[in-house]
Amino acid sequence: MKNLFVIVAVVIISAMSSCSSSEDENVDLGEAKRLVNMLSEAQPIQLTEEQQTFTNDNNAFTLNFLKTVNEVDKTGKSFVYSPLSITYVLGMVNDAATGMTEKELEQVLGFHEGGIQAVNEYCKKMVDGLPKVDEKVTLNMANAIFLNKLYTLKEQFQKDMQTYYDAKAEALDFTDPQTLNHINGWCDEKTKGMIPTILDEVDPATVSYLLNAIYFKADWASKFDKKNTKEETFTTEDGKTKLPLMHQNVLIQYMKNRLYSAVKIPYGNGMWNMTVLLPEEGKTIDDVINSISAGGIDNGGAFCEIEDGIATMYAYYFAPHEVDLKLPRFETNSDTDGLDINHGLIGLLQKMGINLVFDPSLAEIPNMCERPVYISMMRQKAAIKVNEEGSEAAAVTIAGVKFGSAAPVENPKATFHANRPFVYVIRESSSGVILFVGRFTGK
């Protein structure tokens, strides 16, 4: 059997965001009586037709990841993840892949065998463009390569990493205990302390760790007044509990279908938003996740209803509404290493159809090091915080390598009270790219 490398990937995520719930009825403004216009305009990211297709289909990967995690995580607890961060680590690996391994990666990630160059250029456009969409929003995306000093990376791979991912290889002694502190320190710095560690130990047999970090911090376009936040009943799957629910009356995009209602709560100038999907009475977050993983989330509010194995598509459209909005103030931390599935994040991705890159005998990744490599471990940590001010989010992905073998004057009104489990995504409007996905269950 030929000698091989092993690649290890880890992801860290954290975010502050808020969520809500909705029903069509007259709004009782109460103390939150001030109507704030949260509809705004901004300059979009300019994507080519191919790149827009990449975004749409990578979002499909993101929602499929959400569905897979939701099926595997039976704890009933809240979670948050950043599949986009996983995409960037696998994008770096894809740069060195060939044959069926490259084809499988690009297909599952939504790049449709676009080729290494096209994938790299797309990743670069997002790295360069997303942070510039809104000066009121802080978005930092960083990539890094920590290399075992005993090994070397191929020249073209290093050049591609610097050109498209702004990642420069740093050689370290993987037998030195300080290397663990150095890698975790990078993670802590890039996530502004939200994810202080990503590795529990450094394996001396590992050739290299590849990392991606995403940090997002934004104020709501209209902040919630703390005096309107009250302890209220939140109905969980197990019963009822008390949670602080923030409250305000806002003019925002709202839609409702037979399965769920949804709002887009904007940050900054409106280009970034948290889309919150609240199941209708009698429905569950499982129903919502299964639907959006099949039909997606788009500006038309596509809805897929599956009955007796037959999928039927419906279109329900977001439109400006005066919304009586309540959402919990909350914090969530997640770690794929805690999931009950073989190999954590690797197991999740295998369920989604990525297999060859993890197989020491079948992986075709010859262009990273002097000998072929494969991914042996992946991990993602995540955190999200939601309060009256806005949201803060961070994501880090690490991969390690070893040898082996305009609104109208009058608007309809709606009530959206997130007082039961819901699903949410944080995304950029012009491209539609999703950074974070999560479920909030009250636990």
N, C-alpha and C positions, 0 to 999 in steps of 0.2 A: 504493500500500500504506500502511495506517495506521501511524503511529509506535507503537513498542512499547517496553516495558522488558525487561530481562533479569534473571533471578534466578540467583544462584550459590549452590550449597550445598556445604558441606564437613563431614565427620564425623570426629571423633577418638575413639579408644577405647583404653582400657588396663585391664588387669585382672590380679589375682593370684588364681589358683585352682589347684585340684589335681584330678587325675583318677585313674582306676583301672581294673581289669579283673577279670573274674569267671568262674569255672567252678564247677559243683556238685561239691564234694568235701570231705572232712574237712579242717579247718583245722589247719595246722602253725603254732602261735603263735610259736615261736622266741622271740626277744627281745621281740617286741611282744605280750606275753602278757596285758596288762591289758585286760579287757573294759570298755569305756566305753559307757554308755547315751546315745546321741545322739538318741533319740526324745524330742521335747518338744512342748509345747502353747503356743500364743500367740493373741492376739486378731487376727482377720482384718480385712482391708479390706472394708468393706460396699459392694458394687456392686449397682446395679439390674440387673434381668434384661437390659436392653438393653446396659448397660455390660459385663456378663459376656460377652455375645455379642461385643461389640467386642474384648474381651481375647482370647477364643478365636480369633477370626478374624484379629486382628492378629498373633497367634502364628503363624497359618498363613502370613501374609506374611513373618514372620521366618524360618520354616523354608524357605519358598520362596526367600528371599534367600540363605540358607545353601546351598541346592542350586545356585542360579545361580552364586554365587561359586565353589563347588567345581568346577563344570563349566568355568568360565572360567580359573581359576587352575590351570595345568598345571605349575607349578614343583615341586610335591611338597612345598613348605614348609608349615609350620604357619601358621595365620592366626586372627585374632579380629576380630569386628565387633559393632556394636550397631545392629541395624535399628530398635530403639526410638528411638534418637537421630535416625535418618532420619525416622521417623514424626513426631517433634515439629517438625522443620523443615518438612516437607511439610504438617503440620497448620496451622502458621502461614500458609503460602502458601494453603492451602485456605480459610482465613478470608476471603481476598480474591478467591476464585475464583467463577465462576458457570458455568451451562450444563453442557456435556459435560465440560469440564475438571474442574469440581468432582465430577461424577458419577464420572469415571474415577479420580480420586485416592481418593475415599472407597471405591470398590469394591475397588481393588487393595490398599489399606491395611487392609481388613477392616471398614470402617464402613458398608457396605451402603446408601449414599445416606441415611445417618442425618440428614444436614443439618449445616450449619456449627455451629449452637448445640449440638447433641448431641456433636459431635466436640470442640468447645472445652471443654464441661463434663467430658467424659471425661478429656481431657488435664489439666485443672485438678485433678480428683480424684486422679490419679496423682501429679502434682507435689506436691500437699499431703499425700497419704496414705502413699506409699511410704517417705518418710524417717522416718515415725513408727511403722512396723511393729515395729521392734526397736531399742531404745536402745543395744544393744551393737554395732549395725552403723551405720557412717557411710555415708549415701547423700545426696548433694547433686545436685539437678537445677536447672540455671540456663539461662535464655534471654536473648538480647540482640539488639539491632538497632543496627548502626552505619550511619548514614545519611550519604551524601554531602551536604555542607552546601548544595550547589547545588539540592537538591530537597527536597520535603516529602512527608510521608505523610498520607493521608486521616485525618481526625479519628476516625472510627468504628474504623478499623483500629488506630490507636494505642491507643484505649480498650480494644479487645478484647485486644490484646497485653498490656497491663498487667493487665487483669482475669483473664484465663485462663492467661497464660504468664509473668506477672510480668516482662515484658520492656519496658523503656523505651527509646525511641529516643534515641540520642546522635549529634548532628551532628558530623562530622569533615571536615577538609580532605583529600580523597583524593589531592591532589597533594603533600602533605607527607610526606616519608619517615618521620616519626615515627608516622604513622597505622598503618603496618604493625606497628611495635613495639607500639602500643597494642592492636591486635586480637590479635596473638599473645600479648601479655601477659595479656589476659583469658583466653585459652585456657590458658596456663601456670598462672595462678592457680586457675581453676576445676577443673583436673585435678590440682592439687597437684604440678605439675612433671612429671607422667607424659607429657603431650603438650605440649612447650614451644612448638611452632609449628603453625599450620594453613595459613597462606598464605605463598607465596614472594614475592608482590608484590601490591600493591593497584592495581587497574585504575582510573585516573581516570574512565573512562567508566561505571563501575559506579555505580548509584544507591544501593544499600544492600546490606549483608551481614546475613543473619539467622543467628543461632547458637544451638545447643543444646549444653549440656554436662551430662554425667552422670559423677559420681565415686562409686565404690563401694569401701569398705574394710571388711573383716570378718575376724575371727578364726574359725577352725574352732570348732565347738561343743566339740570335743576336739582340742587341738593335737597334732601329731606330735612325738614325742621325737626330737631331732636325733641322738641316739646310735644310733637304729635306722635312720637313713638310710644306705644303702650304694650304692656303684657296682655296678650290675647290668646284665645284657644287655638291650637294648631292640631288638627286631626291627623294622627299617624295611622299606619296599618294596624298598630296594636292598641290604639285607643286615643286618648286626648292628652295633650300636654300644654304648657304655657310657654310662649316664645315672644320676644319683643318684635312687634310688627311696626315697620315704618309706614308712614301714611302721607299722601299728598294728592292733590287733584291736578292732572296734567293733560296736555294735548299731545298725544302720541299715536303711533301706528298700532292698530288693534285689528284682530280678526277672530272669528269663531267658526268652528265647524261642528260636526256631530260628535267628534272625539275629544277635542280640546279647544281651549281659547288661548290666544297668544298676544303678547305685546312686545314691542321693540323699545327698550329703555335706552336712550342715547347717552353717550359720554361726550364731553368736550363740545366740539362743533357739530356733532351728529354723525360723523363718519364711522365711529365705533359704536356698537350697541350690544346690550345683552338682550337676546331674544328668550323670553320665558314662556314655556308651554305648560299650561295647567290642565290636567284631565278634567273632563266634564264629570258631573256626579254619576257614579256607577261605573266609571272608567278608571284605569290605573296608569301609573307611569310606564308599566310594561307595555300597555296598549299604545301609548304615545311613542315610545322608543321603537317598537316594532313597526309602527306606521311610518315614521320619518326615515327610518333606515331603508324602507322600501320606496318611499315617495319623495324623500328629501325635504329640505326647508329652503324655499326660495321666495322671491318677492311676490309670487302669486299665491303663496300659501298652499302649495300642492298637498293633497291628502290622499293617502292610499288606504282603502278599506279592504280587508281580506276576509272573505267568508266562504267556507267550504273549499278552501284552496284556490279560490278565484280572486284575483286582485282587481279592484276597480278604482280608477283615479278620479278625484274630484278637485276642483279649483276653487279655493276660497281666498279672497284677496284682502291684504292689509289695507286699511284706510284710516285717515285721521279720525280719532274719536276723543271726546273729553272723557277721560278715564279716572274713576275713583280707585286709586292704586294703593295697595298694601303689599309689602314684601318683608320677609323676615330679615333681621340683622343676624348674620351667622358666620361661622368659620368651619372649614372642612379641611382635613388632611388625608392624603391617600398615598398608598405604596403598593405597587403591583407585587412585591415580594410577599405581601400578606394574603394574596388571593389563593384560594384552594384549587390550584391547577398546576400541573407539572411545569417546572421551569419558569413560572411567573409570566413575565411579559412575552417570552418566547412562546409559551403555550398559547397565549391569546392570539399572537400573530399566526401561529400554525393553524389555529382554528379558522382564521380568515383566509388561508390559502398561501401563506409564505412559508415554504418548507426547505427548499434547496439551500438557501444561504446558511441554514443552521446545521447542515449535514456535512461532517468532516470528509466524507467520501465523495459527495456529489457536488458540493459548492464549487462554483467556478469564479474565483476572485483572485486572479493571478497578478493584477496590476497595482497592488498596494505595496507589497514587500517582495523580497527576492524569491519567496516561495508562496504558494497559494494559502489563503486564509479562509476561515469560516467564523460565523458568529456563535459563540458558546454561551453567552449570558447577556440578558437584557433586564433592565429595571427602570421603573419610573416612580418617582415620588411627586406628590402634588399637594398644594395648599391653596385655599381660597378664603378670602375674608370679605364680608359684605357689611357696609355700614351706611350711615346717613350721608357721608361725604362722597363715596363712590366705591371703586374697586381697585385692588392691587393684585397682580398676578405674576407668577414666575414659572418657568419651565426649564429643566436641564435634562439633556439626553447624553449618556456616556456609553461608548462602545469600546470594548477592550479586545485585543488581538493576541492569540497564542499560536504556537506551532502545534500541529496535530497531524493527523493524517489529513310747494306754496298752499297753505291751508285756507278753506272757506270760512266765511264769517260764522255760519252756523254749522256745528258738528254734532253728530249723533253721540249719545252718552253710553257708557258701559261701566260696569263694576268689575274690577280685577283684584281679588283678594287672595293672595297666595297663602292660604291658611290650611293647606294640605299638601302632600308630596307633589313635586313638580320637576320638570326637566328644563335645563337652560344651556345656552351656548353663547360665547362671546365671539363676535366676528366683526370684520371690516366690511362696510356696505358696498363700496364701489367695486371691489373684486369679489366680494362674497366669501372670502377665505375665513374659515373658522379656526380660532386659536385654542379655545378651551370648550370642553363639554362636561356636563355634570348632572347629577341628580341630587335633589335635596329631599330628605325624608323626615327631617325633624330629629334625626338621631346622628 
